[in-house]
Structures are given as structure tokens and as C-alpha cells.
């Protein structure tokens, strides 16, 4: 029987292992190529961005790509006058007010006019918008400033600010610069009740950038005197605030409240005269007189019923004496 040398056995084993590994690599090569292809498709190209195409404005950042001209390919910030400057071009290019595709044509014409490239291929994308600011301030939970990218409405802006705070008043003020003017400002008043409760679509106005949204705090009515919880209470709707409602917020009258109360009101305008309006509080509480309306910054004063308090004070002093005398009489009788 012929036996193979040990070295020959080892050589055959290593050759078999190498052949198996090679066959495995060949078999897995298509799958690995497919996985690599999927990864390449899934990963977005750096700097491509997903910003919608809108008209370019001052301070926007645009990415200009000129095919086969790396010295001209770069990101450029639009200056405050609305122009961009590119290397080797003598004159700046107007960018503000143009769509990206329109700016592409303008750059092509400029390159051809300077005879830098015979037939340039230019692409323009917006890397960052800074020309469409919207600010939301006032009685909102999270005041914010953001750019109007895509379709934005008033409700979108309020939602981004976290919604209205409990101190929000009955109106939302939207200010914007009038078209064709640098200083004239238009202010639009949007009722909160109509926007949120009535869901009127006409009140949910579109925002294009440049708007300032302010939510003023509601006015307050002040209740002082003989009530259980004196304080300042918000007036959400001046047409629906009355003496009975604020007394309910103040948790009712105190034990020694007078039958008559007073409303102190200052007339509108600078230096407005302050007036005192007496109301028959007891009749209002008994529904024998109409409820009195209250407006922002009114003061409702409920004075002390001095005669009633004096009677109660005297009674509190007499009761212990009477109780003592009654106890003594009972003891003597026994």
C-alpha cells in the first residue's frame, strides 16, 4: 500500500479550502453588488437638500453648479441688494425675485457674454432660505421665528409657537409690509373665536414670509372689597363679561358685603376721565335688576356693610355673656 507524505496531505487540504473560499466569493458577488447599489441609492447626495423651489430673496444661500467647471461651482449668499457675485464675472447677477430655474438662465447668459464657456450647463438649488422670516410673539406658549418654506398658514404659525397661552386676548394681529412699499405696514385683525371655534377658512390666511404675528394679552377686570377671592380676572370677550360672571370667578360675596357696589371705569384715550358707576348689587344677585357689563380695566368694588358688620360684632360680644348667664341660672335652679 502506497502512503502519501504528510506534506502532500497538507497541501491538498489548503488547496481545497482556498477553492471553497473562492467559490463562496464568486457566489456572493452579485448579492454584495446589489446591497452596495441599494445603499448608494438610499443615501442622499450631500448638500442636495429638499427645500421647495421658491423665489429667491436677499440673504438666501444658493448652490450653483457649473458642469465641468469646478472653479465656478460653489454656494453663494445673496447680498442684501439681491445680487450674487461669481468668480471671473465682471458684473454681479440679479437673483432676488427669481426662481432657481430663472437664475440658471441668467448665469448661462452671463457666462456666454463674458465668453468664459461656450455652452455652459448650470444648475441652481436653494440650500437655505433666510428671506422669508415669520415671527410669532405675545401670548403664545413658545415665541418663535422661522422661515416660510412651502405652504404656511396662520394656524401653522400658531402651532409652531406651541399654541395660544391662557392669557391670550380675543384678537390676533398680523402685520406685513404693503406690496411695492418699503415702510407702509398693513395690520390685519383675526378674531380668535372665529379662527379656532368657528374654523372659518377665510381667517386662516396664507403667510408668504415677512409677517409679524402678535397675540396681545387679554384685558383684565379687577375685583376688590368684600369678595372671597379678590384679584384680576381676564376678559376674553368684552361683550360677554358681566358683574355676575366675575363674582363667580371671585368665588362669591363675603358675609359682610354691601347691597350696593361700584364700577370704576376710565374713558378711552390719553387722560381719560375716571367715572364711578353705582350698581344695585343685591337686586342683581336676586335677579331683580339686569346684570351690568364689565370691560377691560374696569374695577368692581364691593364695599363693606358697616351696619351689618357692627351688628354681628356686637352679637359676637353679647353671646358669651348670655351663654354664661344662662348657665348660672341653670346651676342655681338645681
Residue pairs with C-beta under 8 A, 6 or more apart in sequence:
47 63
47 75
47 127
48 125
49 63
49 125
49 126
49 127
51 125
51 126
51 127
51 128
51 129
51 149
52 149
52 150
53 99
53 100
53 101
53 126
54 99
54 126
54 129
54 132
54 149
54 150
55 97
55 98
55 99
56 62
56 78
56 95
56 96
56 97
56 98
56 99
56 100
56 103
56 126
56 131
57 78
57 82
57 96
57 97
57 129
57 130
57 131
57 132
57 209
58 78
58 79
58 80
58 81
58 82
58 96
58 130
58 131
59 77
59 78
59 80
59 130
59 131
60 77
60 78
60 95
60 126
60 128
60 129
60 130
60 131
61 75
61 76
61 77
61 78
61 126
61 127
61 128
61 130
62 75
62 76
62 78
62 84
62 95
62 100
62 103
62 124
62 125
62 126
62 127
63 74
63 75
63 124
63 125
63 126
63 127
64 72
64 73
64 74
64 75
64 76
64 84
64 86
64 107
64 122
64 123
64 124
65 73
65 122
65 123
65 124
65 125
66 72
66 73
66 107
66 111
66 117
66 120
66 121
66 122
67 120
67 121
67 122
68 121
69 117
69 120
71 87
71 88
72 86
72 87
72 88
72 111
74 86
75 127
76 84
76 85
76 86
77 84
78 84
78 95
78 96
78 131
79 85
79 92
81 96
82 94
82 95
82 96
82 97
83 92
83 93
83 94
83 95
83 96
84 92
84 93
84 95
84 103
85 92
85 93
86 93
86 107
86 110
88 114
88 116
89 110
89 111
89 114
89 116
90 114
91 110
93 103
93 106
93 107
93 110
94 106
95 103
95 106
96 131
98 106
100 124
100 125
100 126
101 124
103 124
104 122
104 123
104 124
107 120
107 122
107 124
108 120
108 122
111 117
111 120
111 122
112 118
112 120
129 147
129 148
129 149
130 147
131 209
132 147
132 148
132 149
132 208
132 209
132 210
133 145
133 146
133 147
133 148
133 209
133 210
134 145
134 146
134 147
134 148
134 152
134 157
134 207
134 209
134 210
134 211
134 212
134 213
135 143
135 144
135 145
135 211
135 212
135 213
136 143
136 144
136 145
136 157
136 158
136 160
136 161
136 213
136 215
137 143
137 212
137 213
137 214
137 215
138 168
138 213
138 214
138 215
138 216
138 217
139 164
139 165
139 167
139 168
139 169
139 215
139 216
139 217
139 218
140 158
140 161
140 162
140 163
140 164
140 165
140 168
140 215
141 161
141 162
141 163
141 164
141 165
142 161
142 162
143 161
144 160
144 161
146 157
146 160
147 209
148 207
148 208
148 209
151 206
152 206
152 207
152 208
153 204
153 205
153 206
153 207
154 172
154 174
154 190
154 195
154 203
154 204
154 205
154 207
154 213
155 195
155 204
156 207
157 207
157 211
157 213
158 164
158 172
158 213
158 215
164 192
164 215
165 215
166 234
167 217
167 218
167 234
168 192
168 215
168 217
168 218
169 192
169 215
169 216
169 217
169 218
169 219
169 236
170 191
170 192
170 193
170 218
170 236
170 237
170 238
171 189
171 190
171 191
171 192
171 216
172 189
172 190
172 191
172 192
172 195
172 213
172 214
172 215
173 187
173 188
173 189
173 190
173 213
173 214
173 215
173 216
174 187
174 188
174 190
174 205
174 207
174 211
174 212
174 213
175 185
175 186
175 187
175 188
175 211
175 212
175 213
175 214
176 185
176 186
176 188
176 210
176 211
176 212
177 183
177 184
177 185
177 186
177 210
178 184
178 185
178 186
188 205
190 203
190 205
191 203
193 237
194 200
194 203
195 203
195 204
218 234
218 235
218 236
218 296
219 234
219 235
219 238
219 295
219 296
219 297
220 232
220 233
220 234
220 235
220 296
220 297
221 232
221 233
221 235
221 241
221 246
221 294
221 295
221 296
221 297
221 298
221 299
221 300
222 231
222 232
222 233
222 297
222 298
222 299
222 300
223 230
223 231
223 232
223 233
223 246
223 247
223 249
223 250
223 299
223 300
223 302
224 230
224 299
224 300
224 301
224 302
225 257
225 261
225 300
225 301
225 302
225 303
225 304
226 253
226 254
226 255
226 256
226 257
226 258
226 302
226 303
226 304
226 305
227 247
227 250
227 251
227 252
227 253
227 254
227 257
227 302
228 250
228 251
228 252
228 253
228 254
229 249
229 250
229 251
230 250
231 250
233 246
233 249
233 250
235 241
235 294
235 295
235 296
238 293
238 295
238 296
239 293
241 293
241 294
241 295
242 291
242 292
242 293
242 294
243 261
243 263
243 279
243 281
243 284
243 291
243 292
243 294
243 300
244 284
244 285
244 291
245 294
246 294
246 300
247 253
247 300
253 281
253 285
253 302
254 302
255 312
256 304
256 305
256 308
256 309
256 312
257 281
257 302
257 303
257 304
257 305
258 281
258 302
258 303
258 304
258 305
259 280
259 281
259 282
259 305
260 278
260 279
260 280
260 281
260 282
260 303
261 278
261 279
261 281
261 300
261 301
261 302
261 303
262 276
262 277
262 278
262 279
262 300
262 301
262 303
263 276
263 277
263 279
263 292
263 294
263 298
263 299
263 300
263 301
264 274
264 275
264 276
264 277
264 298
264 299
264 301
265 274
265 275
265 277
265 295
265 297
265 298
265 299
266 272
266 273
266 274
266 275
266 297
267 273
267 274
267 275
277 292
279 289
279 292
280 289
281 302
283 289
284 290
284 291
284 292
294 300
